[in-house]
Amino acid sequence: MKLIKIEAHGFKSFADPISLKFDGGVIAIVGPNGSGKSNINDAIKW
């Protein structure tokens, strides 16, 4: 299985719709504290 895209709306800190595409082989999610990095991981697990 290969994850190619995540769409979220109303999930934790993502009140507005988001769409994240995973096109490459290695993906890094970076940002300041409180920007929702862990929530992306939670969306994948959910």
C-alpha positions in Angstrom: 0.0 0.0 0.0 1.2 3.5 -0.8 -0.2 6.7 0.7 -0.7 9.3 -2.1 -3.0 11.9 -0.6 -4.7 13.0 2.6 -7.8 15.2 2.7 -9.1 16.6 6.0 -11.9 18.9 6.9 -13.0 19.6 10.5 -10.5 17.1 11.9 -8.7 18.5 15.0 -6.9 21.6 14.0 -8.0 21.4 10.3 -11.2 23.5 10.4 -10.7 24.5 6.8 -10.3 21.8 4.1 -6.7 20.7 3.4 -5.3 18.4 0.8 -1.7 16.9 1.1 -0.2 15.0 -1.8 2.7 12.6 -1.2 4.4 12.4 -4.6 8.0 11.6 -3.7 9.8 8.8 -2.0 10.8 10.7 1.2 8.4 13.1 2.9 9.2 15.5 5.8 6.5 17.4 7.7 8.1 20.4 9.3 6.6 23.5 11.0 6.5 25.5 14.2 5.0 24.1 17.5 1.2 24.0 17.3 1.0 24.0 13.5 -0.7 20.6 13.2 2.2 18.2 12.4 1.0 15.6 14.9 -2.5 16.0 13.7 -1.4 14.9 10.2 -0.1 11.7 11.8 -3.3 11.2 13.7 -5.4 11.7 10.5 -3.3 8.9 8.9 -3.9 6.6 11.8 -7.6 7.4 12.1 
